[in-house]
Protein backbone atom coordinates (compact mmCIF):
# COMPACT_ATOMS: atom_id res chain seq x y z
CA UNK A 1 0.00 0.00 0.00
CA UNK A 2 2.83 2.41 0.82
CA UNK A 3 4.56 1.61 -2.48
CA UNK A 4 1.47 2.61 -4.45
CA UNK A 5 1.38 5.99 -2.71
CA UNK A 6 5.05 6.61 -3.46
CA UNK A 7 4.79 5.73 -7.13
CA UNK A 8 1.83 8.05 -7.85
CA UNK A 9 2.97 11.22 -9.57
CA UNK A 10 2.09 14.56 -8.08
CA UNK A 11 0.62 17.09 -10.53
CA UNK A 12 3.06 19.75 -11.65
CA UNK A 13 2.56 23.12 -9.98
CA UNK A 14 1.57 25.81 -12.44
CA UNK A 15 1.97 29.52 -11.91
CA UNK A 16 -1.33 30.55 -13.47
CA UNK A 17 -2.40 33.89 -14.84
CA UNK A 18 -1.30 36.24 -12.09
CA UNK A 19 2.06 34.83 -10.98
CA UNK A 20 3.09 33.35 -14.31
CA UNK A 21 2.16 36.06 -16.80
CA UNK A 22 0.83 39.24 -15.24
CA UNK A 23 3.44 39.85 -12.54
CA UNK A 24 6.55 39.41 -14.74
CA UNK A 25 5.04 41.54 -17.50
CA UNK A 26 4.15 44.41 -15.16
CA UNK A 27 7.50 44.32 -13.42
CA UNK A 28 9.38 44.46 -16.70
CA UNK A 29 7.38 47.28 -18.24
CA UNK A 30 7.15 49.42 -15.11
CA UNK A 31 10.78 48.81 -14.20
CA UNK A 32 12.03 50.22 -17.49
CA UNK A 33 9.65 53.16 -17.53
CA UNK A 34 9.87 54.28 -13.92
CA UNK A 35 13.45 53.70 -12.96
CA UNK A 36 15.34 54.67 -16.09
CA UNK A 37 13.44 57.84 -17.04
CA UNK A 38 11.75 58.95 -13.82
CA UNK A 39 14.28 61.63 -12.86
CA UNK A 40 14.25 63.17 -16.33
CA UNK A 41 10.45 63.29 -16.42
CA UNK A 42 10.25 64.74 -12.92
CA UNK A 43 12.77 67.44 -13.78
CA UNK A 44 10.93 68.49 -16.93
CA UNK A 45 7.29 68.20 -15.86
CA UNK A 46 7.23 68.77 -12.13
CA UNK A 47 5.70 66.57 -9.46
CA UNK A 48 1.94 66.89 -10.22
CA UNK A 49 2.26 66.16 -13.95
CA UNK A 50 4.77 63.37 -13.30
CA UNK A 51 2.32 61.66 -10.95
CA UNK A 52 -0.43 62.03 -13.56
CA UNK A 53 1.84 60.59 -16.25
CA UNK A 54 2.80 57.62 -14.06
CA UNK A 55 -0.87 56.98 -13.29
CA UNK A 56 -1.78 57.04 -16.99
CA UNK A 57 1.14 54.82 -17.97
CA UNK A 58 0.37 52.37 -15.19
CA UNK A 59 -3.27 52.09 -16.28
CA UNK A 60 -2.21 51.37 -19.88
CA UNK A 61 0.31 48.80 -18.65
CA UNK A 62 -2.31 47.19 -16.43
CA UNK A 63 -4.74 46.83 -19.34
CA UNK A 64 -2.03 45.45 -21.65
CA UNK A 65 -0.89 42.89 -19.10
CA UNK A 66 -4.43 41.71 -18.45
CA UNK A 67 -4.93 41.24 -22.18
CA UNK A 68 -1.71 39.27 -22.63
CA UNK A 69 -2.57 37.19 -19.58
CA UNK A 70 -5.96 36.35 -21.04
CA UNK A 71 -4.45 35.35 -24.38
CA UNK A 72 -1.74 33.19 -22.88
CA UNK A 73 -3.85 31.39 -20.29
CA UNK A 74 -7.31 31.04 -21.86
CA UNK A 75 -6.57 29.89 -25.38
CA UNK A 76 -4.16 27.69 -27.23
CA UNK A 77 -1.78 29.74 -29.32
CA UNK A 78 -0.81 27.81 -32.44
CA UNK A 79 1.96 28.29 -34.97
CA UNK A 80 2.20 31.99 -35.81
CA UNK A 81 0.29 32.85 -32.67
CA UNK A 82 -2.06 35.71 -32.03
CA UNK A 83 0.62 38.22 -32.77
ABEGO torsion letter per residue (X at the ends): XAAAAAABBBBBBBAEAAAAAAAAAAAAAAAAAAAAAAAAAAAAAEAAAAAAAAAAAAAAAAAAAAAAAAAAAABBBBBGEAX
